[in-house]
Amino acid sequence: MVQSFSKIERNVIDYIIELAIQEDPLISFRGEQISFDYEFTHNMLENGTSHRVENDGYKIVETIVKQCKDKLEDWKNWLKYVKEVLNFRIQIVSYYFEPIGNRNKEIIDYLKSFEEPIESFEINCDNELLADEYTKYIFENIVITDFVSLDASNSNTFQTRVPDGIQTLFIRNAQWLTLAQLLTFDIAEIHLMHSSLTPLDLNHLLRSWTQSESNLMLKNFEVYIDNLQSMEIIMNLPHEIADPNEVSILEIGWQNVQFQGGLDIKRNDGKRAKIFLRWRDPNLIFAFYVL
């Protein structure tokens, strides 16, 4: 592991540091043309380690796997070692609660001990109890500055404070999210899948935005809605029907997406937004984009 680590040490500025806290925890150095993965496992390996290099034609990924008696402890020790040597900042974390079990609090506290913000944090969990307990604990103890993905089965009664200052929020099960909470978000991009927001709630959100009463930083908002008939309630406010042949090219995340037609609404300071419906089979998405 040390030999490949020396390659990173010479050019550490060229790498994004990513942690995957999962069944076999991972420390990754993501470069533009080559990446290095350090994986820790309980599986039996010849000589205690394995090494593989993969090339998909776009990027080379060099992976070193280490057999461990306590893989989480070895992962922590190696992370501490490379952090002390390189003085790097952890930028991306992907966290899976289930395989970590009763050691989740220990690992979250360990991340907190570095006393540094993390740009992107992705939470994955299909266990409702674990999702509620440890999502809240992360949000209370880890400073996240840019992106939060909550791909978890949080309960409908889950309550938490979403991190301040992030730019993008994705929530798979947003049944717990209330209109009152949503109106407090100073977040540029919000993507909600399954939510409890009603057509009247969405109408209130649009009216609040047009009057500059809330969500002034919002640039992109998407949420699943039940049916086309919901739009009669949602759009019960002043709006214009765009020319169906009018083409809009909008920046969504890292992509430019093309739409035709849609509806236009205007804020009291002159700022305009486009509203479209689109399908993500089998779901209908209400999409709001500020121009």
Contacts in CASP RR format, 6 or more apart in sequence:
PFRMAT RR
TARGET T0000
AUTHOR 0000-0000-0000
METHOD contacts of the structure
MODEL  1
MVQSFSKIERNVIDYIIELAIQEDPLISFRGEQISFDYEFTHNMLENGTS
HRVENDGYKIVETIVKQCKDKLEDWKNWLKYVKEVLNFRIQIVSYYFEPI
GNRNKEIIDYLKSFEEPIESFEINCDNELLADEYTKYIFENIVITDFVSL
DASNSNTFQTRVPDGIQTLFIRNAQWLTLAQLLTFDIAEIHLMHSSLTPL
DLNHLLRSWTQSESNLMLKNFEVYIDNLQSMEIIMNLPHEIADPNEVSIL
EIGWQNVQFQGGLDIKRNDGKRAKIFLRWRDPNLIFAFYVL
1 38 0 8 1.000
1 49 0 8 1.000
1 64 0 8 1.000
1 66 0 8 1.000
1 78 0 8 1.000
4 36 0 8 1.000
4 62 0 8 1.000
4 64 0 8 1.000
5 36 0 8 1.000
5 82 0 8 1.000
7 36 0 8 1.000
8 15 0 8 1.000
8 29 0 8 1.000
8 36 0 8 1.000
8 86 0 8 1.000
9 85 0 8 1.000
9 86 0 8 1.000
12 29 0 8 1.000
12 86 0 8 1.000
12 88 0 8 1.000
14 31 0 8 1.000
14 32 0 8 1.000
15 29 0 8 1.000
15 30 0 8 1.000
15 31 0 8 1.000
15 35 0 8 1.000
15 36 0 8 1.000
15 88 0 8 1.000
16 29 0 8 1.000
16 30 0 8 1.000
16 31 0 8 1.000
16 91 0 8 1.000
16 92 0 8 1.000
17 27 0 8 1.000
17 28 0 8 1.000
17 29 0 8 1.000
17 30 0 8 1.000
17 88 0 8 1.000
17 89 0 8 1.000
17 90 0 8 1.000
17 91 0 8 1.000
17 92 0 8 1.000
18 26 0 8 1.000
18 27 0 8 1.000
18 28 0 8 1.000
18 29 0 8 1.000
18 30 0 8 1.000
18 91 0 8 1.000
18 92 0 8 1.000
18 93 0 8 1.000
18 94 0 8 1.000
19 25 0 8 1.000
19 26 0 8 1.000
19 27 0 8 1.000
19 28 0 8 1.000
19 79 0 8 1.000
19 90 0 8 1.000
19 92 0 8 1.000
19 93 0 8 1.000
19 94 0 8 1.000
20 26 0 8 1.000
20 28 0 8 1.000
20 94 0 8 1.000
20 96 0 8 1.000
21 93 0 8 1.000
21 94 0 8 1.000
21 95 0 8 1.000
21 96 0 8 1.000
21 100 0 8 1.000
21 107 0 8 1.000
22 94 0 8 1.000
22 95 0 8 1.000
22 96 0 8 1.000
22 99 0 8 1.000
23 96 0 8 1.000
23 99 0 8 1.000
24 39 0 8 1.000
24 40 0 8 1.000
24 41 0 8 1.000
24 43 0 8 1.000
24 65 0 8 1.000
24 71 0 8 1.000
25 39 0 8 1.000
25 40 0 8 1.000
25 71 0 8 1.000
25 72 0 8 1.000
25 75 0 8 1.000
26 37 0 8 1.000
26 38 0 8 1.000
26 39 0 8 1.000
26 40 0 8 1.000
27 37 0 8 1.000
27 38 0 8 1.000
27 75 0 8 1.000
27 78 0 8 1.000
27 79 0 8 1.000
27 82 0 8 1.000
28 35 0 8 1.000
28 36 0 8 1.000
28 37 0 8 1.000
28 38 0 8 1.000
29 35 0 8 1.000
29 36 0 8 1.000
29 37 0 8 1.000
31 59 0 8 1.000
32 59 0 8 1.000
33 59 0 8 1.000
33 60 0 8 1.000
34 59 0 8 1.000
34 60 0 8 1.000
34 61 0 8 1.000
34 62 0 8 1.000
35 59 0 8 1.000
35 60 0 8 1.000
35 61 0 8 1.000
35 62 0 8 1.000
36 61 0 8 1.000
36 62 0 8 1.000
36 63 0 8 1.000
36 64 0 8 1.000
37 61 0 8 1.000
37 62 0 8 1.000
37 63 0 8 1.000
37 64 0 8 1.000
38 63 0 8 1.000
38 64 0 8 1.000
38 66 0 8 1.000
38 78 0 8 1.000
39 63 0 8 1.000
39 64 0 8 1.000
39 65 0 8 1.000
39 66 0 8 1.000
40 65 0 8 1.000
40 66 0 8 1.000
40 68 0 8 1.000
40 71 0 8 1.000
40 72 0 8 1.000
40 74 0 8 1.000
40 75 0 8 1.000
40 78 0 8 1.000
41 65 0 8 1.000
41 66 0 8 1.000
41 67 0 8 1.000
41 68 0 8 1.000
41 71 0 8 1.000
42 67 0 8 1.000
42 68 0 8 1.000
42 69 0 8 1.000
42 71 0 8 1.000
43 65 0 8 1.000
43 67 0 8 1.000
44 67 0 8 1.000
45 65 0 8 1.000
45 66 0 8 1.000
45 67 0 8 1.000
48 66 0 8 1.000
48 67 0 8 1.000
49 64 0 8 1.000
49 65 0 8 1.000
49 66 0 8 1.000
49 67 0 8 1.000
50 64 0 8 1.000
50 65 0 8 1.000
51 62 0 8 1.000
51 63 0 8 1.000
51 64 0 8 1.000
51 65 0 8 1.000
52 62 0 8 1.000
52 63 0 8 1.000
53 60 0 8 1.000
53 61 0 8 1.000
53 62 0 8 1.000
53 63 0 8 1.000
54 60 0 8 1.000
54 61 0 8 1.000
54 63 0 8 1.000
55 61 0 8 1.000
66 74 0 8 1.000
68 74 0 8 1.000
68 75 0 8 1.000
72 100 0 8 1.000
72 103 0 8 1.000
72 106 0 8 1.000
72 107 0 8 1.000
76 107 0 8 1.000
76 110 0 8 1.000
82 88 0 8 1.000
83 90 0 8 1.000
83 114 0 8 1.000
89 116 0 8 1.000
90 111 0 8 1.000
90 114 0 8 1.000
90 116 0 8 1.000
90 118 0 8 1.000
91 118 0 8 1.000
91 119 0 8 1.000
91 120 0 8 1.000
92 118 0 8 1.000
92 119 0 8 1.000
92 120 0 8 1.000
92 121 0 8 1.000
92 122 0 8 1.000
93 111 0 8 1.000
93 118 0 8 1.000
93 120 0 8 1.000
93 121 0 8 1.000
93 122 0 8 1.000
94 122 0 8 1.000
94 124 0 8 1.000
95 121 0 8 1.000
95 122 0 8 1.000
95 123 0 8 1.000
95 124 0 8 1.000
95 138 0 8 1.000
96 124 0 8 1.000
96 125 0 8 1.000
97 104 0 8 1.000
97 123 0 8 1.000
97 124 0 8 1.000
97 125 0 8 1.000
97 127 0 8 1.000
97 130 0 8 1.000
97 131 0 8 1.000
97 134 0 8 1.000
97 152 0 8 1.000
98 125 0 8 1.000
98 126 0 8 1.000
98 127 0 8 1.000
98 130 0 8 1.000
100 107 0 8 1.000
101 130 0 8 1.000
104 130 0 8 1.000
104 133 0 8 1.000
104 134 0 8 1.000
104 137 0 8 1.000
105 134 0 8 1.000
105 137 0 8 1.000
108 134 0 8 1.000
108 137 0 8 1.000
108 138 0 8 1.000
108 141 0 8 1.000
108 142 0 8 1.000
109 141 0 8 1.000
111 118 0 8 1.000
111 142 0 8 1.000
112 141 0 8 1.000
112 142 0 8 1.000
116 143 0 8 1.000
117 143 0 8 1.000
117 144 0 8 1.000
117 145 0 8 1.000
118 142 0 8 1.000
118 143 0 8 1.000
118 144 0 8 1.000
118 145 0 8 1.000
119 144 0 8 1.000
119 145 0 8 1.000
119 146 0 8 1.000
119 147 0 8 1.000
120 144 0 8 1.000
120 146 0 8 1.000
120 147 0 8 1.000
120 148 0 8 1.000
120 149 0 8 1.000
121 138 0 8 1.000
121 142 0 8 1.000
121 144 0 8 1.000
121 147 0 8 1.000
121 148 0 8 1.000
121 149 0 8 1.000
122 147 0 8 1.000
122 148 0 8 1.000
122 149 0 8 1.000
122 151 0 8 1.000
123 131 0 8 1.000
123 134 0 8 1.000
123 135 0 8 1.000
123 138 0 8 1.000
123 148 0 8 1.000
123 149 0 8 1.000
123 150 0 8 1.000
123 151 0 8 1.000
123 152 0 8 1.000
124 151 0 8 1.000
124 152 0 8 1.000
125 131 0 8 1.000
125 134 0 8 1.000
125 135 0 8 1.000
125 151 0 8 1.000
125 152 0 8 1.000
125 153 0 8 1.000
126 152 0 8 1.000
126 153 0 8 1.000
127 153 0 8 1.000
128 153 0 8 1.000
128 154 0 8 1.000
128 155 0 8 1.000
131 152 0 8 1.000
131 153 0 8 1.000
131 154 0 8 1.000
131 155 0 8 1.000
131 158 0 8 1.000
132 154 0 8 1.000
132 155 0 8 1.000
132 158 0 8 1.000
135 150 0 8 1.000
135 152 0 8 1.000
135 154 0 8 1.000
135 158 0 8 1.000
135 160 0 8 1.000
136 158 0 8 1.000
136 159 0 8 1.000
136 160 0 8 1.000
139 160 0 8 1.000
139 161 0 8 1.000
139 162 0 8 1.000
139 163 0 8 1.000
140 160 0 8 1.000
140 161 0 8 1.000
143 163 0 8 1.000
144 163 0 8 1.000
144 166 0 8 1.000
145 165 0 8 1.000
145 166 0 8 1.000
146 166 0 8 1.000
146 167 0 8 1.000
146 168 0 8 1.000
147 166 0 8 1.000
147 167 0 8 1.000
147 168 0 8 1.000
148 162 0 8 1.000
148 163 0 8 1.000
148 166 0 8 1.000
148 168 0 8 1.000
148 169 0 8 1.000
148 170 0 8 1.000
149 170 0 8 1.000
150 169 0 8 1.000
150 170 0 8 1.000
150 171 0 8 1.000
150 172 0 8 1.000
150 173 0 8 1.000
151 170 0 8 1.000
151 172 0 8 1.000
152 172 0 8 1.000
152 173 0 8 1.000
153 172 0 8 1.000
153 173 0 8 1.000
154 173 0 8 1.000
154 175 0 8 1.000
154 176 0 8 1.000
155 176 0 8 1.000
156 175 0 8 1.000
156 176 0 8 1.000
156 196 0 8 1.000
157 176 0 8 1.000
158 176 0 8 1.000
159 176 0 8 1.000
162 169 0 8 1.000
162 181 0 8 1.000
162 185 0 8 1.000
162 187 0 8 1.000
164 186 0 8 1.000
165 186 0 8 1.000
165 187 0 8 1.000
166 187 0 8 1.000
167 187 0 8 1.000
167 188 0 8 1.000
167 189 0 8 1.000
168 187 0 8 1.000
168 188 0 8 1.000
168 189 0 8 1.000
168 190 0 8 1.000
168 191 0 8 1.000
168 253 0 8 1.000
169 185 0 8 1.000
169 187 0 8 1.000
169 189 0 8 1.000
169 190 0 8 1.000
169 191 0 8 1.000
170 191 0 8 1.000
171 177 0 8 1.000
171 191 0 8 1.000
171 192 0 8 1.000
171 193 0 8 1.000
171 195 0 8 1.000
172 193 0 8 1.000
172 194 0 8 1.000
173 193 0 8 1.000
173 194 0 8 1.000
174 192 0 8 1.000
174 193 0 8 1.000
174 194 0 8 1.000
174 195 0 8 1.000
174 196 0 8 1.000
174 197 0 8 1.000
174 223 0 8 1.000
175 194 0 8 1.000
175 195 0 8 1.000
175 196 0 8 1.000
176 196 0 8 1.000
177 192 0 8 1.000
177 195 0 8 1.000
177 196 0 8 1.000
177 197 0 8 1.000
178 196 0 8 1.000
179 197 0 8 1.000
179 201 0 8 1.000
179 204 0 8 1.000
179 205 0 8 1.000
182 190 0 8 1.000
182 197 0 8 1.000
182 201 0 8 1.000
182 205 0 8 1.000
182 215 0 8 1.000
183 204 0 8 1.000
183 205 0 8 1.000
183 208 0 8 1.000
183 213 0 8 1.000
183 214 0 8 1.000
183 215 0 8 1.000
184 214 0 8 1.000
185 215 0 8 1.000
185 218 0 8 1.000
186 215 0 8 1.000
186 216 0 8 1.000
186 217 0 8 1.000
187 215 0 8 1.000
187 217 0 8 1.000
187 218 0 8 1.000
188 217 0 8 1.000
188 218 0 8 1.000
188 219 0 8 1.000
188 220 0 8 1.000
189 219 0 8 1.000
189 220 0 8 1.000
189 221 0 8 1.000
189 252 0 8 1.000
189 253 0 8 1.000
190 218 0 8 1.000
190 220 0 8 1.000
190 221 0 8 1.000
190 222 0 8 1.000
191 220 0 8 1.000
191 221 0 8 1.000
191 222 0 8 1.000
191 223 0 8 1.000
192 222 0 8 1.000
192 223 0 8 1.000
192 224 0 8 1.000
193 223 0 8 1.000
193 224 0 8 1.000
193 283 0 8 1.000
194 224 0 8 1.000
195 223 0 8 1.000
195 224 0 8 1.000
197 205 0 8 1.000
197 223 0 8 1.000
199 225 0 8 1.000
199 230 0 8 1.000
199 231 0 8 1.000
199 232 0 8 1.000
199 233 0 8 1.000
199 234 0 8 1.000
200 233 0 8 1.000
202 223 0 8 1.000
202 225 0 8 1.000
202 230 0 8 1.000
202 234 0 8 1.000
202 286 0 8 1.000
203 233 0 8 1.000
203 234 0 8 1.000
203 235 0 8 1.000
203 236 0 8 1.000
203 237 0 8 1.000
205 214 0 8 1.000
205 215 0 8 1.000
205 221 0 8 1.000
206 234 0 8 1.000
206 235 0 8 1.000
206 237 0 8 1.000
206 265 0 8 1.000
206 288 0 8 1.000
207 237 0 8 1.000
208 214 0 8 1.000
208 215 0 8 1.000
209 215 0 8 1.000
209 216 0 8 1.000
209 218 0 8 1.000
209 265 0 8 1.000
209 267 0 8 1.000
209 273 0 8 1.000
210 237 0 8 1.000
210 238 0 8 1.000
210 265 0 8 1.000
210 266 0 8 1.000
210 267 0 8 1.000
210 268 0 8 1.000
211 267 0 8 1.000
211 268 0 8 1.000
212 267 0 8 1.000
212 268 0 8 1.000
212 269 0 8 1.000
215 221 0 8 1.000
218 288 0 8 1.000
218 290 0 8 1.000
219 289 0 8 1.000
219 290 0 8 1.000
220 250 0 8 1.000
220 252 0 8 1.000
220 253 0 8 1.000
220 287 0 8 1.000
220 288 0 8 1.000
220 289 0 8 1.000
220 290 0 8 1.000
221 287 0 8 1.000
221 288 0 8 1.000
222 285 0 8 1.000
222 286 0 8 1.000
222 287 0 8 1.000
222 288 0 8 1.000
223 285 0 8 1.000
223 286 0 8 1.000
224 283 0 8 1.000
224 284 0 8 1.000
224 285 0 8 1.000
224 286 0 8 1.000
225 231 0 8 1.000
225 234 0 8 1.000
225 284 0 8 1.000
225 285 0 8 1.000
225 286 0 8 1.000
226 284 0 8 1.000
227 284 0 8 1.000
228 277 0 8 1.000
228 284 0 8 1.000
230 286 0 8 1.000
231 277 0 8 1.000
231 286 0 8 1.000
234 286 0 8 1.000
235 263 0 8 1.000
235 275 0 8 1.000
237 265 0 8 1.000
238 265 0 8 1.000
238 266 0 8 1.000
239 263 0 8 1.000
239 264 0 8 1.000
239 265 0 8 1.000
239 275 0 8 1.000
240 263 0 8 1.000
240 264 0 8 1.000
240 265 0 8 1.000
241 262 0 8 1.000
241 263 0 8 1.000
241 264 0 8 1.000
242 248 0 8 1.000
242 261 0 8 1.000
242 262 0 8 1.000
242 263 0 8 1.000
242 264 0 8 1.000
242 274 0 8 1.000
243 261 0 8 1.000
244 260 0 8 1.000
244 261 0 8 1.000
244 262 0 8 1.000
245 260 0 8 1.000
245 261 0 8 1.000
246 260 0 8 1.000
246 261 0 8 1.000
246 262 0 8 1.000
247 258 0 8 1.000
247 259 0 8 1.000
247 260 0 8 1.000
247 261 0 8 1.000
248 258 0 8 1.000
248 259 0 8 1.000
248 260 0 8 1.000
248 261 0 8 1.000
248 262 0 8 1.000
248 274 0 8 1.000
248 289 0 8 1.000
248 291 0 8 1.000
249 256 0 8 1.000
249 257 0 8 1.000
249 258 0 8 1.000
249 259 0 8 1.000
250 256 0 8 1.000
250 257 0 8 1.000
250 258 0 8 1.000
250 259 0 8 1.000
250 274 0 8 1.000
250 289 0 8 1.000
251 257 0 8 1.000
252 289 0 8 1.000
259 274 0 8 1.000
259 276 0 8 1.000
259 278 0 8 1.000
261 276 0 8 1.000
262 274 0 8 1.000
262 275 0 8 1.000
262 276 0 8 1.000
263 274 0 8 1.000
263 275 0 8 1.000
263 276 0 8 1.000
264 272 0 8 1.000
264 273 0 8 1.000
264 274 0 8 1.000
264 275 0 8 1.000
265 272 0 8 1.000
265 273 0 8 1.000
265 275 0 8 1.000
266 272 0 8 1.000
266 273 0 8 1.000
267 273 0 8 1.000
271 290 0 8 1.000
271 291 0 8 1.000
272 290 0 8 1.000
272 291 0 8 1.000
273 288 0 8 1.000
273 289 0 8 1.000
273 290 0 8 1.000
273 291 0 8 1.000
274 288 0 8 1.000
274 289 0 8 1.000
274 291 0 8 1.000
275 286 0 8 1.000
275 287 0 8 1.000
275 288 0 8 1.000
275 289 0 8 1.000
276 287 0 8 1.000
276 289 0 8 1.000
277 284 0 8 1.000
277 285 0 8 1.000
277 286 0 8 1.000
277 287 0 8 1.000
278 284 0 8 1.000
278 285 0 8 1.000
278 287 0 8 1.000
279 285 0 8 1.000
END
